Amino acid sequence: MIDWDKHPLPERFRHHLSANNYMPLKDIKFDPFNYPPLYESIDWSEYFTNGLPPKYLDIGCGFGWFAMDFSTQITDNILGIEVREKAVNYAKTVVESESLENINFLWYSVVNGLEFIEKETIKKIFYFFPDPWFKKKHFKRRAFSVDFLQFCYEALEDKGELLLQTDIDMVQEYHLETLSEFGKFDFKVVSLEEPWDYPTTNREKDCIKNGFKYYRIIATKNVR
């Protein structure tokens, strides 16, 4: 694991961005300021030492702590995707400092799709502790939607998994409802007592420390 004490967070980091950054570019009527770039294709040799595409995605990866810890447990490449540019820049400096060769990060708003990922190539997609956007008028900023699930479904290989975590009851219910509406994944709520062979996220650590309840879902792509 990485010694995170060596990598302090940037000062004056703003958690939220303009609402436009959480909406597909095609739905915005004017050119938004500082909107993440779009990608039709990516030369993976610019991202990974072995030049191969990723086999894992961490969507909404934040500062990349989970993805970087996980990268030390695997040999395949993992790509973190994050809408906040400063978070991506921070994560990239850690990758360089720690000489991590099988991980990189992309400044991107995933609501625009995953066209740059070859279809049916991803083993697992992680989507952990997303911003709940509590107010109903802000629900449209949630990346998790039927469209999002379609992007994930197309990217995942057969029997590939979408793994979800949240500590918010209403978000857990929303995830289950949206998965049911989409209808193309076999999914189950995973007990916290069941085996979970992944690094513990910072938010997870907070939940454990304070005795807060949190939830896990594993959704498996099942080609019928």
C-alpha atoms as a printed R data frame, in Angstrom:
    type eleno elety resid chain resno       x       y       z
1   ATOM     1    CA   MET     A     1   0.000   0.000   0.000
2   ATOM     2    CA   ILE     A     2   0.998   3.615  -0.476
3   ATOM     3    CA   ASP     A     3   2.051   5.857   2.410
4   ATOM     4    CA   TRP     A     4  -0.469   8.651   1.896
5   ATOM     5    CA   ASP     A     5   1.121  10.848   4.548
6   ATOM     6    CA   LYS     A     6   3.788  11.601   1.941
7   ATOM     7    CA   HIS     A     7   1.180  13.056  -0.412
8   ATOM     8    CA   PRO     A     8  -0.811  15.898   1.232
9   ATOM     9    CA   LEU     A     9  -3.888  17.156  -0.575
10  ATOM    10    CA   PRO     A    10  -3.787  20.426  -2.514
11  ATOM    11    CA   GLU     A    11  -4.862  23.496  -0.570
12  ATOM    12    CA   ARG     A    12  -8.148  25.300  -1.223
13  ATOM    13    CA   PHE     A    13  -9.623  22.394  -3.124
14  ATOM    14    CA   ARG     A    14 -13.184  23.060  -4.218
15  ATOM    15    CA   HIS     A    15 -15.407  20.005  -3.932
16  ATOM    16    CA   HIS     A    16 -18.182  21.035  -6.315
17  ATOM    17    CA   LEU     A    17 -17.956  22.442  -9.814
18  ATOM    18    CA   SER     A    18 -20.355  24.243 -12.097
19  ATOM    19    CA   ALA     A    19 -23.513  22.218 -12.703
20  ATOM    20    CA   ASN     A    20 -22.570  22.081 -16.396
21  ATOM    21    CA   ASN     A    21 -19.633  19.776 -15.661
22  ATOM    22    CA   TYR     A    22 -22.071  17.081 -14.521
23  ATOM    23    CA   MET     A    23 -24.199  17.272 -17.684
24  ATOM    24    CA   PRO     A    24 -23.511  15.820 -21.154
25  ATOM    25    CA   LEU     A    25 -21.909  18.405 -23.403
26  ATOM    26    CA   LYS     A    26 -24.591  17.821 -26.044
27  ATOM    27    CA   ASP     A    27 -27.240  19.064 -23.578
28  ATOM    28    CA   ILE     A    28 -25.484  22.353 -22.836
29  ATOM    29    CA   LYS     A    29 -26.572  25.266 -24.998
30  ATOM    30    CA   PHE     A    30 -23.308  27.238 -24.782
31  ATOM    31    CA   ASP     A    31 -19.611  26.433 -24.411
32  ATOM    32    CA   PRO     A    32 -19.107  25.895 -20.680
33  ATOM    33    CA   PHE     A    33 -16.013  27.183 -18.891
34  ATOM    34    CA   ASN     A    34 -13.359  24.612 -18.042
35  ATOM    35    CA   TYR     A    35 -15.427  21.637 -19.228
36  ATOM    36    CA   PRO     A    36 -13.465  18.346 -19.337
37  ATOM    37    CA   PRO     A    37 -12.325  17.337 -22.841
38  ATOM    38    CA   LEU     A    38 -14.135  14.682 -24.850
39  ATOM    39    CA   TYR     A    39 -12.429  11.616 -26.286
40  ATOM    40    CA   GLU     A    40 -13.393   9.417 -29.218
41  ATOM    41    CA   SER     A    41 -10.266   7.292 -28.873
42  ATOM    42    CA   ILE     A    42  -7.164   7.204 -26.684
43  ATOM    43    CA   ASP     A    43  -3.600   6.115 -27.404
44  ATOM    44    CA   TRP     A    44  -3.022   3.981 -24.332
45  ATOM    45    CA   SER     A    45   0.750   4.068 -24.816
46  ATOM    46    CA   GLU     A    46   0.526   7.651 -23.538
47  ATOM    47    CA   TYR     A    47  -1.116   6.438 -20.330
48  ATOM    48    CA   PHE     A    48   0.420   3.082 -19.469
49  ATOM    49    CA   THR     A    49   3.988   1.782 -19.655
50  ATOM    50    CA   ASN     A    50   2.930  -1.443 -21.383
51  ATOM    51    CA   GLY     A    51   0.788   0.463 -23.906
52  ATOM    52    CA   LEU     A    52  -2.212  -1.761 -23.233
53  ATOM    53    CA   PRO     A    53  -5.757  -0.524 -22.529
54  ATOM    54    CA   PRO     A    54  -7.203  -0.668 -19.012
55  ATOM    55    CA   LYS     A    55  -9.011  -3.719 -17.679
56  ATOM    56    CA   TYR     A    56 -10.436  -1.857 -14.669
57  ATOM    57    CA   LEU     A    57 -12.192   1.502 -14.360
58  ATOM    58    CA   ASP     A    58 -12.677   3.583 -11.219
59  ATOM    59    CA   ILE     A    59 -15.386   6.093 -12.118
60  ATOM    60    CA   GLY     A    60 -15.618   9.159  -9.915
61  ATOM    61    CA   CYS     A    61 -12.267   8.207  -8.441
62  ATOM    62    CA   GLY     A    62 -11.743  11.463  -6.542
63  ATOM    63    CA   PHE     A    63  -8.095  11.821  -5.546
64  ATOM    64    CA   GLY     A    64  -7.420   8.281  -6.720
65  ATOM    65    CA   TRP     A    65  -6.531   6.746  -3.356
66  ATOM    66    CA   PHE     A    66  -8.554   3.558  -3.841
67  ATOM    67    CA   ALA     A    67  -7.462   3.090  -7.464
68  ATOM    68    CA   MET     A    68  -3.784   3.536  -6.619
69  ATOM    69    CA   ASP     A    69  -3.940   1.151  -3.674
70  ATOM    70    CA   PHE     A    70  -5.762  -1.374  -5.872
71  ATOM    71    CA   SER     A    71  -3.164  -0.976  -8.639
72  ATOM    72    CA   THR     A    72  -0.553  -2.445  -6.271
73  ATOM    73    CA   GLN     A    73  -2.630  -5.656  -6.037
74  ATOM    74    CA   ILE     A    74  -3.067  -6.283  -9.773
75  ATOM    75    CA   THR     A    75  -0.951  -6.512 -12.918
76  ATOM    76    CA   ASP     A    76  -3.548  -5.257 -15.409
77  ATOM    77    CA   ASN     A    77  -4.033  -1.543 -16.041
78  ATOM    78    CA   ILE     A    78  -6.598   0.535 -14.170
79  ATOM    79    CA   LEU     A    79  -7.928   3.925 -15.283
80  ATOM    80    CA   GLY     A    80  -9.398   6.416 -12.830
81  ATOM    81    CA   ILE     A    81 -11.970   8.824 -14.258
82  ATOM    82    CA   GLU     A    82 -12.753  12.060 -12.442
83  ATOM    83    CA   VAL     A    83 -14.615  15.255 -13.368
84  ATOM    84    CA   ARG     A    84 -12.495  17.545 -11.164
85  ATOM    85    CA   GLU     A    85  -9.258  18.555 -12.867
86  ATOM    86    CA   LYS     A    86  -7.371  19.392  -9.679
87  ATOM    87    CA   ALA     A    87  -8.090  15.940  -8.261
88  ATOM    88    CA   VAL     A    88  -6.744  14.328 -11.429
89  ATOM    89    CA   ASN     A    89  -3.625  16.500 -11.357
90  ATOM    90    CA   TYR     A    90  -3.003  15.502  -7.735
91  ATOM    91    CA   ALA     A    91  -3.435  11.801  -8.556
92  ATOM    92    CA   LYS     A    92  -1.035  12.029 -11.491
93  ATOM    93    CA   THR     A    93   1.676  13.553  -9.288
94  ATOM    94    CA   VAL     A    94   1.335  10.622  -6.881
95  ATOM    95    CA   VAL     A    95   1.543   8.113  -9.750
96  ATOM    96    CA   GLU     A    96   4.765   9.727 -10.909
97  ATOM    97    CA   SER     A    97   6.205   9.973  -7.397
98  ATOM    98    CA   GLU     A    98   5.405   6.347  -6.583
99  ATOM    99    CA   SER     A    99   6.480   5.092 -10.051
100 ATOM   100    CA   LEU     A   100   3.183   3.276 -10.565
101 ATOM   101    CA   GLU     A   101   3.148   1.822 -14.070
102 ATOM   102    CA   ASN     A   102  -0.288   0.202 -14.361
103 ATOM   103    CA   ILE     A   103  -2.489   3.152 -13.411
104 ATOM   104    CA   ASN     A   104  -3.363   6.538 -14.815
105 ATOM   105    CA   PHE     A   105  -6.134   9.102 -14.558
106 ATOM   106    CA   LEU     A   106  -8.411  10.870 -16.997
107 ATOM   107    CA   TRP     A   107 -10.057  14.258 -16.509
108 ATOM   108    CA   TYR     A   108 -13.458  13.523 -17.997
109 ATOM   109    CA   SER     A   109 -17.187  13.747 -17.350
110 ATOM   110    CA   VAL     A   110 -18.476  10.192 -17.704
111 ATOM   111    CA   VAL     A   111 -21.993  11.347 -18.603
112 ATOM   112    CA   ASN     A   112 -20.605  11.744 -22.134
113 ATOM   113    CA   GLY     A   113 -20.155   7.985 -22.452
114 ATOM   114    CA   LEU     A   114 -17.224   5.592 -22.719
115 ATOM   115    CA   GLU     A   115 -16.682   5.516 -26.468
116 ATOM   116    CA   PHE     A   116 -12.897   5.497 -25.993
117 ATOM   117    CA   ILE     A   117 -13.125   2.138 -24.191
118 ATOM   118    CA   GLU     A   118 -13.248  -0.863 -26.503
119 ATOM   119    CA   LYS     A   119 -16.479  -2.755 -25.991
120 ATOM   120    CA   GLU     A   120 -16.530  -5.881 -23.827
121 ATOM   121    CA   THR     A   121 -12.977  -5.461 -22.516
122 ATOM   122    CA   ILE     A   122 -13.362  -4.306 -18.897
123 ATOM   123    CA   LYS     A   123 -13.265  -6.783 -16.006
124 ATOM   124    CA   LYS     A   124 -14.606  -4.539 -13.245
125 ATOM   125    CA   ILE     A   125 -15.929  -1.009 -12.883
126 ATOM   126    CA   PHE     A   126 -15.859   0.645  -9.455
127 ATOM   127    CA   TYR     A   127 -18.319   3.409  -8.556
128 ATOM   128    CA   PHE     A   128 -17.856   4.168  -4.880
129 ATOM   129    CA   PHE     A   129 -19.467   6.737  -2.595
130 ATOM   130    CA   PRO     A   130 -20.755   9.173  -5.228
131 ATOM   131    CA   ASP     A   131 -21.985  12.619  -4.254
132 ATOM   132    CA   PRO     A   132 -25.610  12.045  -3.177
133 ATOM   133    CA   TRP     A   133 -26.984  15.338  -4.563
134 ATOM   134    CA   PHE     A   134 -29.719  15.346  -1.939
135 ATOM   135    CA   LYS     A   135 -31.960  18.038  -3.429
136 ATOM   136    CA   LYS     A   136 -34.414  16.806  -6.046
137 ATOM   137    CA   LYS     A   137 -33.532  19.680  -8.393
138 ATOM   138    CA   HIS     A   138 -29.942  18.402  -8.334
139 ATOM   139    CA   PHE     A   139 -30.775  14.778  -9.174
140 ATOM   140    CA   LYS     A   140 -29.913  15.514 -12.812
141 ATOM   141    CA   ARG     A   141 -26.291  15.933 -11.701
142 ATOM   142    CA   ARG     A   142 -26.070  12.293 -10.642
143 ATOM   143    CA   ALA     A   143 -23.943  10.373 -13.117
144 ATOM   144    CA   PHE     A   144 -25.695   7.115 -12.206
145 ATOM   145    CA   SER     A   145 -28.560   6.643 -14.660
146 ATOM   146    CA   VAL     A   146 -29.900   4.192 -17.220
147 ATOM   147    CA   ASP     A   147 -27.566   5.809 -19.766
148 ATOM   148    CA   PHE     A   148 -24.619   5.362 -17.395
149 ATOM   149    CA   LEU     A   149 -25.508   1.686 -16.931
150 ATOM   150    CA   GLN     A   150 -25.638   1.245 -20.708
151 ATOM   151    CA   PHE     A   151 -22.134   2.727 -20.997
152 ATOM   152    CA   CYS     A   152 -20.905   0.301 -18.335
153 ATOM   153    CA   TYR     A   153 -22.736  -2.663 -19.835
154 ATOM   154    CA   GLU     A   154 -21.145  -2.110 -23.241
155 ATOM   155    CA   ALA     A   155 -17.645  -1.700 -21.777
156 ATOM   156    CA   LEU     A   156 -17.767  -4.782 -19.515
157 ATOM   157    CA   GLU     A   157 -16.812  -8.227 -20.705
158 ATOM   158    CA   ASP     A   158 -19.314 -11.065 -20.231
159 ATOM   159    CA   LYS     A   159 -19.653 -11.702 -16.472
160 ATOM   160    CA   GLY     A   160 -17.818  -8.441 -15.803
161 ATOM   161    CA   GLU     A   161 -18.860  -6.590 -12.662
162 ATOM   162    CA   LEU     A   162 -20.013  -3.126 -11.693
163 ATOM   163    CA   LEU     A   163 -19.318  -2.619  -7.975
164 ATOM   164    CA   LEU     A   164 -21.146   0.088  -6.018
165 ATOM   165    CA   GLN     A   165 -20.771   1.501  -2.513
166 ATOM   166    CA   THR     A   166 -22.611   4.276  -0.689
167 ATOM   167    CA   ASP     A   167 -23.352   5.305   2.883
168 ATOM   168    CA   ILE     A   168 -26.581   7.120   1.995
169 ATOM   169    CA   ASP     A   169 -29.882   5.211   2.279
170 ATOM   170    CA   MET     A   170 -31.611   7.153  -0.494
171 ATOM   171    CA   VAL     A   171 -28.674   6.656  -2.872
172 ATOM   172    CA   GLN     A   172 -28.680   2.917  -2.193
173 ATOM   173    CA   GLU     A   173 -32.387   2.807  -3.018
174 ATOM   174    CA   TYR     A   174 -31.789   4.910  -6.126
175 ATOM   175    CA   HIS     A   175 -29.034   2.549  -7.316
176 ATOM   176    CA   LEU     A   176 -31.285  -0.488  -6.851
177 ATOM   177    CA   GLU     A   177 -34.220   1.179  -8.593
178 ATOM   178    CA   THR     A   178 -32.087   2.277 -11.545
179 ATOM   179    CA   LEU     A   179 -30.519  -1.180 -11.904
180 ATOM   180    CA   SER     A   180 -34.015  -2.696 -11.910
181 ATOM   181    CA   GLU     A   181 -35.166  -0.196 -14.505
182 ATOM   182    CA   PHE     A   182 -32.167  -0.947 -16.736
183 ATOM   183    CA   GLY     A   183 -32.745  -4.676 -16.437
184 ATOM   184    CA   LYS     A   184 -29.545  -6.014 -18.026
185 ATOM   185    CA   PHE     A   185 -27.497  -6.767 -14.904
186 ATOM   186    CA   ASP     A   186 -27.872  -9.507 -12.341
187 ATOM   187    CA   PHE     A   187 -27.304  -7.673  -9.080
188 ATOM   188    CA   LYS     A   188 -27.270  -8.312  -5.366
189 ATOM   189    CA   VAL     A   189 -26.723  -6.381  -2.156
190 ATOM   190    CA   VAL     A   190 -23.537  -7.663  -0.527
191 ATOM   191    CA   SER     A   191 -23.391  -8.010   3.236
192 ATOM   192    CA   LEU     A   192 -20.487  -6.227   4.895
193 ATOM   193    CA   GLU     A   193 -19.614  -9.571   6.485
194 ATOM   194    CA   GLU     A   194 -19.031 -11.184   3.088
195 ATOM   195    CA   PRO     A   195 -15.508 -11.363   1.610
196 ATOM   196    CA   TRP     A   196 -14.467  -8.139  -0.122
197 ATOM   197    CA   ASP     A   197 -10.956  -8.361  -1.532
198 ATOM   198    CA   TYR     A   198 -10.448  -4.691  -2.289
199 ATOM   199    CA   PRO     A   199  -8.665  -1.822  -0.523
200 ATOM   200    CA   THR     A   200 -10.697   0.156   1.992
201 ATOM   201    CA   THR     A   201 -11.629   3.618   0.732
202 ATOM   202    CA   ASN     A   202 -11.226   6.677   2.939
203 ATOM   203    CA   ARG     A   203 -14.980   7.080   3.178
204 ATOM   204    CA   GLU     A   204 -15.302   3.434   4.155
205 ATOM   205    CA   LYS     A   205 -12.715   3.949   6.900
206 ATOM   206    CA   ASP     A   206 -14.759   6.878   8.236
207 ATOM   207    CA   CYS     A   207 -17.899   4.733   8.283
208 ATOM   208    CA   ILE     A   208 -16.144   1.935  10.152
209 ATOM   209    CA   LYS     A   209 -14.523   4.330  12.632
210 ATOM   210    CA   ASN     A   210 -17.807   6.110  13.423
211 ATOM   211    CA   GLY     A   211 -20.085   3.084  13.236
212 ATOM   212    CA   PHE     A   212 -21.992   4.403  10.225
213 ATOM   213    CA   LYS     A   213 -23.962   2.051   8.020
214 ATOM   214    CA   TYR     A   214 -22.936   1.670   4.397
215 ATOM   215    CA   TYR     A   215 -23.910  -0.551   1.490
216 ATOM   216    CA   ARG     A   216 -22.405  -2.609  -1.300
217 ATOM   217    CA   ILE     A   217 -23.896  -3.859  -4.552
218 ATOM   218    CA   ILE     A   218 -22.328  -6.151  -7.140
219 ATOM   219    CA   ALA     A   219 -23.984  -6.003 -10.569
220 ATOM   220    CA   THR     A   220 -22.867  -8.681 -13.016
221 ATOM   221    CA   LYS     A   221 -23.198  -8.389 -16.775
222 ATOM   222    CA   ASN     A   222 -25.175 -11.349 -18.006
223 ATOM   223    CA   VAL     A   223 -25.498 -11.675 -21.775
224 ATOM   224    CA   ARG     A   224 -28.846 -13.322 -22.394
